[in-house]
Amino acid sequence: MAMGQALGFQIVAEGAERIEQIEFLKALNCTMYQGYFKSKPVRAEEFEKLLG
């Protein structure tokens, strides 16, 4: 993560499932994540509704 940040990349962590993982990522200055903590997989139609 540090290397990617040093190169100017935005980092997305995968597999975040628990608040402890989110807190750990925040401590590393990772601001984007995906995983069951945020949402279980949804169909494209449902995802579009979430964006609206």
mmCIF file of the C-alpha atoms, coordinates in Angstrom:
data_MODEL
# 
_entry.id   MODEL 
# 
loop_
_atom_site.group_PDB 
_atom_site.id 
_atom_site.type_symbol 
_atom_site.label_atom_id 
_atom_site.label_alt_id 
_atom_site.label_comp_id 
_atom_site.label_asym_id 
_atom_site.label_entity_id 
_atom_site.label_seq_id 
_atom_site.pdbx_PDB_ins_code 
_atom_site.Cartn_x 
_atom_site.Cartn_y 
_atom_site.Cartn_z 
_atom_site.occupancy 
_atom_site.B_iso_or_equiv 
_atom_site.pdbx_formal_charge 
_atom_site.auth_seq_id 
_atom_site.auth_comp_id 
_atom_site.auth_asym_id 
_atom_site.auth_atom_id 
_atom_site.pdbx_PDB_model_num 
ATOM 1  C CA . MET A 1 1  ? 0.000   0.000  0.000   1.00 0.00 ? 1  MET A CA 1 
ATOM 2  C CA . ALA A 1 2  ? 2.801   2.406  0.875   1.00 0.00 ? 2  ALA A CA 1 
ATOM 3  C CA . MET A 1 3  ? 4.498   1.807  -2.469  1.00 0.00 ? 3  MET A CA 1 
ATOM 4  C CA . GLY A 1 4  ? 1.301   2.445  -4.402  1.00 0.00 ? 4  GLY A CA 1 
ATOM 5  C CA . GLN A 1 5  ? 0.639   5.629  -2.451  1.00 0.00 ? 5  GLN A CA 1 
ATOM 6  C CA . ALA A 1 6  ? 4.225   6.798  -3.000  1.00 0.00 ? 6  ALA A CA 1 
ATOM 7  C CA . LEU A 1 7  ? 3.707   6.298  -6.742  1.00 0.00 ? 7  LEU A CA 1 
ATOM 8  C CA . GLY A 1 8  ? 0.531   8.388  -6.618  1.00 0.00 ? 8  GLY A CA 1 
ATOM 9  C CA . PHE A 1 9  ? -1.921  5.529  -7.090  1.00 0.00 ? 9  PHE A CA 1 
ATOM 10 C CA . GLN A 1 10 ? -5.305  5.340  -5.416  1.00 0.00 ? 10 GLN A CA 1 
ATOM 11 C CA . ILE A 1 11 ? -5.491  2.145  -3.405  1.00 0.00 ? 11 ILE A CA 1 
ATOM 12 C CA . VAL A 1 12 ? -8.622  -0.007 -3.099  1.00 0.00 ? 12 VAL A CA 1 
ATOM 13 C CA . ALA A 1 13 ? -8.473  -2.750 -0.484  1.00 0.00 ? 13 ALA A CA 1 
ATOM 14 C CA . GLU A 1 14 ? -10.486 -5.896 -1.202  1.00 0.00 ? 14 GLU A CA 1 
ATOM 15 C CA . GLY A 1 15 ? -12.261 -8.200 1.195   1.00 0.00 ? 15 GLY A CA 1 
ATOM 16 C CA . ALA A 1 16 ? -13.126 -5.789 4.007   1.00 0.00 ? 16 ALA A CA 1 
ATOM 17 C CA . GLU A 1 17 ? -15.608 -7.670 6.173   1.00 0.00 ? 17 GLU A CA 1 
ATOM 18 C CA . ARG A 1 18 ? -15.219 -6.333 9.729   1.00 0.00 ? 18 ARG A CA 1 
ATOM 19 C CA . ILE A 1 19 ? -14.916 -2.925 11.374  1.00 0.00 ? 19 ILE A CA 1 
ATOM 20 C CA . GLU A 1 20 ? -11.491 -3.895 12.711  1.00 0.00 ? 20 GLU A CA 1 
ATOM 21 C CA . GLN A 1 21 ? -10.266 -4.279 9.139   1.00 0.00 ? 21 GLN A CA 1 
ATOM 22 C CA . ILE A 1 22 ? -11.675 -0.878 8.173   1.00 0.00 ? 22 ILE A CA 1 
ATOM 23 C CA . GLU A 1 23 ? -9.961  0.745  11.161  1.00 0.00 ? 23 GLU A CA 1 
ATOM 24 C CA . PHE A 1 24 ? -6.672  -0.924 10.194  1.00 0.00 ? 24 PHE A CA 1 
ATOM 25 C CA . LEU A 1 25 ? -6.987  0.337  6.625   1.00 0.00 ? 25 LEU A CA 1 
ATOM 26 C CA . LYS A 1 26 ? -7.765  3.857  7.832   1.00 0.00 ? 26 LYS A CA 1 
ATOM 27 C CA . ALA A 1 27 ? -4.641  3.761  10.021  1.00 0.00 ? 27 ALA A CA 1 
ATOM 28 C CA . LEU A 1 28 ? -2.678  3.052  6.818   1.00 0.00 ? 28 LEU A CA 1 
ATOM 29 C CA . ASN A 1 29 ? -4.373  6.005  5.064   1.00 0.00 ? 29 ASN A CA 1 
ATOM 30 C CA . CYS A 1 30 ? -6.361  3.694  2.789   1.00 0.00 ? 30 CYS A CA 1 
ATOM 31 C CA . THR A 1 31 ? -9.632  5.483  2.064   1.00 0.00 ? 31 THR A CA 1 
ATOM 32 C CA . MET A 1 32 ? -11.258 3.056  -0.377  1.00 0.00 ? 32 MET A CA 1 
ATOM 33 C CA . TYR A 1 33 ? -12.299 -0.518 0.194   1.00 0.00 ? 33 TYR A CA 1 
ATOM 34 C CA . GLN A 1 34 ? -14.756 -3.095 -1.021  1.00 0.00 ? 34 GLN A CA 1 
ATOM 35 C CA . GLY A 1 35 ? -16.212 -6.103 0.646   1.00 0.00 ? 35 GLY A CA 1 
ATOM 36 C CA . TYR A 1 36 ? -19.111 -7.490 2.617   1.00 0.00 ? 36 TYR A CA 1 
ATOM 37 C CA . PHE A 1 37 ? -18.722 -4.791 5.276   1.00 0.00 ? 37 PHE A CA 1 
ATOM 38 C CA . LYS A 1 38 ? -20.138 -2.269 2.823   1.00 0.00 ? 38 LYS A CA 1 
ATOM 39 C CA . SER A 1 39 ? -22.436 -4.517 0.780   1.00 0.00 ? 39 SER A CA 1 
ATOM 40 C CA . LYS A 1 40 ? -22.935 -8.079 -0.307  1.00 0.00 ? 40 LYS A CA 1 
ATOM 41 C CA . PRO A 1 41 ? -22.828 -8.650 -4.077  1.00 0.00 ? 41 PRO A CA 1 
ATOM 42 C CA . VAL A 1 42 ? -25.865 -7.225 -5.878  1.00 0.00 ? 42 VAL A CA 1 
ATOM 43 C CA . ARG A 1 43 ? -27.212 -7.439 -9.421  1.00 0.00 ? 43 ARG A CA 1 
ATOM 44 C CA . ALA A 1 44 ? -26.427 -4.603 -11.819 1.00 0.00 ? 44 ALA A CA 1 
ATOM 45 C CA . GLU A 1 45 ? -29.989 -3.266 -11.645 1.00 0.00 ? 45 GLU A CA 1 
ATOM 46 C CA . GLU A 1 46 ? -29.868 -3.046 -7.856  1.00 0.00 ? 46 GLU A CA 1 
ATOM 47 C CA . PHE A 1 47 ? -26.428 -1.442 -7.980  1.00 0.00 ? 47 PHE A CA 1 
ATOM 48 C CA . GLU A 1 48 ? -27.746 1.277  -10.297 1.00 0.00 ? 48 GLU A CA 1 
ATOM 49 C CA . LYS A 1 49 ? -30.446 2.062  -7.721  1.00 0.00 ? 49 LYS A CA 1 
ATOM 50 C CA . LEU A 1 50 ? -27.786 2.388  -5.008  1.00 0.00 ? 50 LEU A CA 1 
ATOM 51 C CA . LEU A 1 51 ? -25.958 4.967  -7.111  1.00 0.00 ? 51 LEU A CA 1 
ATOM 52 C CA . GLY A 1 52 ? -29.090 7.040  -7.704  1.00 0.00 ? 52 GLY A CA 1 
# 
